[in-house]
Amino acid sequence: MKKTTKLVFLLVLAVGSLVSVAVGHAQSGGPAGAVSVAGRTPDGFYTATAGELVNLVIANELSDRERLRKWICTIEKRAGKQMLTEVQVETKDGPLFRLLAIDGAALSADQRRQDDARIDRLMKDPRPLLKLKQEEDDDEVKLQKLMSLMSQAFVYEYDGVEEGLVRVKFRPKPDYVPPTYEARVIHSLAGTVLIDPEHKRLARVTGQLMNRVDFGYGLLGRVDSGTVELGRVEVGPQQWKTAFIDIHFSGRAVVFKTINKEQYERRSDFRAVSDELNLADAKDMLYFSHLSVSANAAKR
């Protein structure tokens, strides 16, 4: 199974965002599930219909996506049996990274030369980065199309408070008919969403596949099981980024072009960069970031 996790976790993120606008009502003491009926509570609080909430949140989510900035951050991720640490910067030509450590150990001189040579090759021939950027752009278009279907795909209900966050459960809507393969996988998820009540933003989402998903009656492939866990953090005023990703899917055959069966990443030290950052400047930025990280490690 191959497909970029960006599409999966953004889709799950969209599921969680559908309920974020309802947090104000949960904080006011409204009963679980009250958002499904329009009207006013005794204290004058307006309870929107589920459709109104979904439409509003989708509009907000799409608006937020239009204002997305580019960032540099440190990433710890699992690659096979190894844990890699790298610093990655987003550029107008695609994401560029520099490897810092393998299983917690700094690179040897030979490993550093190999990684520097990889970056130099991308400077001379950035086509792999441009291809990756095009795939990400295509996934973004798919995401926006799927988000328009989210209001019909799930049932939501309040499920209490957890560590100061409002907890909301979601499950597939029984009579919803997914129009695409991607929608079928997402519609098969159920789980919980944690919402920051002050900022009304998604803080965490966990979900698991409720049933096997077959494609072409199983002839084109299938997804047997899957779990998704994501964590989000505030990195700036009204700006949140995904800081934790843990995704596991199992099945057979290649249905999607770009999803990994498994992905585990932790991201930290987010810093905004110019939206017009080019590869040459990004390379210099990664070099100095590497020196800074090495110096900090030596002090510890």
BATI-186618 format. One record per residue: residue in one letter; y negated, x negated, z negated of N, C-alpha, C in turn. Coordinates in steps of 0.1 Angstrom, whole numbers, plus 5000, padded with zeros to 4 digits. Layout:
N
AYXZYXZYXZ;...
***
This chain:
300
M501249915000500050005000498849915000;K497949935010496749855010495549945013;K494549915005493249995006492249934997;T491049925000490049864991489849954979;T489949894967489849964955488450024954;K487449974961486150034960486150184963;L486950224974486950364977487650444966;V488750394961489450464950488550484938;F487950374933487250384920485950464922;L485350454934484150534936484450684937;L485650714943486050854944486250904930;V486950824921487250864908485950874900;L485050784903483650784897482950914901;A483150954913482551084917483051204910;V484351194907484951304899484351314885;G484151194879483551194866482151234866;S481351204877479951234877479751384879;L480751454883480551604885480251674872;V480651614861480451684848479351624840;S478651514845477751454836476551534833;V476151624842474951704840475251804829;A476451834826476851934816476751884802;V476451754801476551694788475451744778;G474251774784473251834776473651964769;H474452044775474952164769475952134758;A476852034761477851994751477151944738;Q476051874740475351814728474651924721;S474252044727473552144721474552234713;G475852214714476752284706477452394714;G477352394727477952494735479452484735;P480252584737481652574736482252514749;A483452454747484152394759484352504769;G484052464782484352554793483152644796;A482052644788480952734789480252714803;V480452604809479652574821480252654833;S481352724831481952794842481252934844;V480452974835479753104836478253084834;A477453144843476053134843475453224832;G474353184826473653274817472853194807;R472553254795471753184785472453204771;T472453094764472953094750471953164741;P472353194728471353254719470153164717;D470253034718469052944716468252924729;G468653004739467852994752468252894762;F469352824759469852714768470552774780;Y470152734792470752794804472052724807;T473152794809474452744812474652764827;A474752654834474852664849476352694853;T476452754864477852774869478452634873;A479752634874480352504878479852464891;G479652554901479152514914477852454913;E476952514905475552464904475552324898;L476452294888476552164882477052064892;V478052104899478652014909477651974920;N476952074925476052044936474851954931;L474451984919473351904913473751754911;V474951734905475451604902475751524915;I476351594925476551524938475251484944;A474251564943472951534949472351404941;N472551404928472051294920472851164924;E474151184925474951064928474651004942;L474451084952474051034965472750974965;S471851034957470450974956470550834949;D471350824939471550694932472150594941;R473050634950473650544959472650484969;E471650564973470650524982469750414976;R469750404963468850304956469750184951;L470950174955471750064951471149934954;R471149844944470649704946471849604947;K471449484951472449384952472449294939;W473649244936473749174923474649044924;I474348964914475248844912475948864898;C477148834897477848854884479048764883;T479648754871480848674869482048774869;I483148734875484248824877485548744872;E486248814863487648764860488548864866;K489548814874490448904881491848844882;R492748934883494148894884494548884899;A495148774903495548754916496948694916;G497948784918499348754916499548734901;K500048614898500348574884499248494878;Q498148474885497048394880495848484876;M495048434867493748494863492648404869;L491848454878490848374884489448414878;T488648314876487248334872486348294884;E485448374888484548344899483148404897;V482248344903480848414904480648464918;Q480248584919480048654932478648704933;V478148684945476848744948476848824961;E476148944961476149034972475048994981;T475248984994474248945004474149055015;K473149045023473049135034474249125044;D474949005044476048985053477348995046;G477449045034478649065027478748985014;P479749005006479848934993480448794994;L479748694987480248564988480548514973;F481648444971482048404958482348254957;R482248204945482548064942483548064931;L484748004932485747994922485347904911;L485447944898485047864887486247814879;A487347894877488447854869489647934873;I490847874870492147934872492847934859;D493248054854493948074841493148004830;G491748014831490947964820490647814821;A491247744831490947594832490047574844;A489047484842488147444853488947384864;L488347404876489047354888489147194888;S490247144893490347004895489446964907;A489246834908488446784919488946824933;D490246824934490846864947490647014949;Q490847094939490647244940489147274943;R488247194937486847224940486547194954;R487047074959486847044973487347154983;Q488547204980489047314988488247444988;D487647474976486847594975485547574982;D484947454980483747424987483947425003;A485047375007485347385022485447525027;R486047615018486147755022484747815024;I483847785015482547835016481847785028;D481947655030481347595042481847655055;R483147685056483647755068482947895070;L482747965059482048095060480648075064;M479947965060478647945065478547925080;K479547855085479647835100480147955108;D481048035101481648145108481748265098;P480648345097480648455087481348575091;R482148575102482748695107483648755096;P484448685088485248755078484448835068;L483248775064482348855055481748975062;L481448965074480849075082481849185083;K483149145086484249245087484449315073;L484349245062484549305049483349395047;K482149355050480949445048481149575056;Q481649565069481849675077482849775071;E483949715065484949805059484349875046;E483449805039482849865027481849975032;D481149955043480250055048481050175053;D482150155059483050265064483550345052;D483950275041484350345029483250425023;E482050375024480950445018480750575025;V480950575038480750705046481950795042;K483150745040484250835036483950895022;L483350805013483050855000482150965000;Q481050955008480051065008480651195013;K481551185023482251305028483151365018;L483851285011484751335000484051394989;M482851334986482151384974481651534977;S481451564989481051704992482251804990;L483451754988484651834985484951844970;M484351754962484651754948484451874940;S483451954944483152074937484352174938;Q485152164948486252254950487652194945;A487652064942488952004940489551994926;F488652014916489051994902488652104893;V489352114881488952204870488552114859;Y487452144852486952064841486852144828;E487052074817486752134804486352024794;Y485552064784485151974774486351944765;D486351824759487551784751487051704739;G485851724734485451664722484551544724;V484351464714483551344714484351224710;E484151114717484850984714483850874714;E483650814702482750694700481350724705;G480950844702479550884706479450924720;L480550934728480550974742481251114743;V480751194752481251324754482551314763;R483651364759484851354766485151484774;V485451464786485751584795487051564802;K487951664802489151654810489051704824;F489751654833489751704847491251714851;R491551814860492851824865492651894879;P493751874888493651934901493452084901;K492652134910492452284911493652324920;P494452424915495752464922495552504936;D494552584939494452644952493552564962;Y493252434958492452354967493452284977;V493052284990493852215000493152095006;P493551975002492851855006492951835021;P491751805028491751795042492151655048;T492251555039492551415044493551345035;Y494051235039494951155031494251115018;E493051065019492351015008492151124998;A491751245003491451354994492751404987;R493951384994495151424988495551344976;V495251204977495551114966494651144954;I493351164957492351184947492651324940;H492951424948493251554942494451554933;S495351454934496551454926496351384913;L495051334910494751274898494351374887;A494651344874494151414863493951314852;G492951344843492651254832491451294825;T490651194820489451224812488351134816;V487151184814485951114817485051114804;L484450994801483650974790482150964795;I481251044789479851044794478951004783;D478050914787476950874778475950984777;P475851054765474951174764473451144765;E473051024762471650984763471150964777;H471950894784471550864798472250954808;K473251034803473951124812474551044824;R475350944820475950854830477450834826;L478250804836479650784834479850654826;A480550654815480850534808482350484810;R483250584811484650544813485450654820;V486350624828487250724834488650674834;T489650754830491050724831491750844838;G492650804847493350914854494750864858;Q495650954861496950924866497451024876;L498250974885498751064895499751164889;M499551294892500351394886501651414893;N501651384906502851414914502851314926;R503951294932504051204944503351264955;V502651174963501951224975502651164987;D503151254996503851215008502851235020;F503051145030502251145042503151165054;G502951265062503751295073505251325068;Y505351405058506651445052507351315047;G506651215044507251095039507550995049;L507451035062507750935073506650825075;L505450865072504350765073504150685060;G504750735049504650665037504450765025;R504250705013504150795001503450704990;V502850774981502450714968503250784957;D504050704950504950754940504250774927;S503450684923502750694910501550604910;G500650634901499350564901498550594888;T497850484884496950504872495650434876;V494550484870493250434873492450434859;E491850314856490950314845489750234849;L488550284846487350224850486350224838;G485550124836484450124826483150084833;R482150154828480750134834479850084823;V478850004827477849954818476449964824;E475449984816474049984820473549844822;V473049814834472649674838471149674840;G470449784839469049794841468649934840;P467349964839466850104838467450194848;Q468250294844468850394853469750324863;Q470250204860471150134869472450104861;W473550144866474850124860475850054870;K476649974865477649904874479049914868;T480049904876481449904871481749764866;A482149764853482449634846483849614843;F484749714845486149704842486949794852;I487949734858488749804868490249764865;D491049874864492449844862493149954870;I493749924881494350024891495749984894;H496650074893498050044897498550164905;F499050134918499650234926500950174932;S501950264932503150224938503650324949;G504250274959504750354970505350274981;R505350324993505850245004505050265016;A505150175026504450185039502950165037;V502350145049500850125049500250245054;V499550315045498850435049497350415050;F496850335041495350305041495150165047;K493950145052493650015057493349905046;T492749945036492149855027492349875012;I493549955005493749964990494749864985;N494449794975495449704969496249794960;K497549754959498449814950498049804936;E497549694932497149664919495849584919;Q494949624909493749544908493349544893;Y493049424888492449414875491249324875;E490149374871488949294871488049324859;R487349224854486349244844485049174850;R483949244850482749194855481649184844;S480849084844479849064834478648984839;D477648974831476448894834475848934847;F475549064848474949114861473449074861;R473049024873471648994875471349044889;A470149114891469749164904469349044913;V469549064926469148964936468449034947;S467748964955467049024966467949104976;D467549214980468349294990468449225003;E467549125006467549055019468148915017;L468948895006469448755004470448715015;N470248595021471148555031472148455026;L473148415034474248345030473848205025;A472948135032472448005028471848005014;D471048105011470448114998471448154987;A472448234992473448274982474348154979;K474648074988475447954985474747864975;D473447844976472647764966472747834953;M472547964953472548044940473948024933;L475048034941476348014935476547874929;Y475947774936476147634931475447624918;F474247664917473447654904474047744893;S474647854897475247944887476447864882;H477247794890478347724886477947614876;L476847544879476447444869476047504856;S475447614857474947684844476247724836;V477247784843478447824836479147704830;S479247594837479947474832479247414820;A477847424821477047364809477247454797;N477347584799477547674787478947654781;A479947634790481247614785481347484778;A480647384782480747254775480147264761;K479047344760478447364747479347424737;R480147524742481147594733482247504729;
***
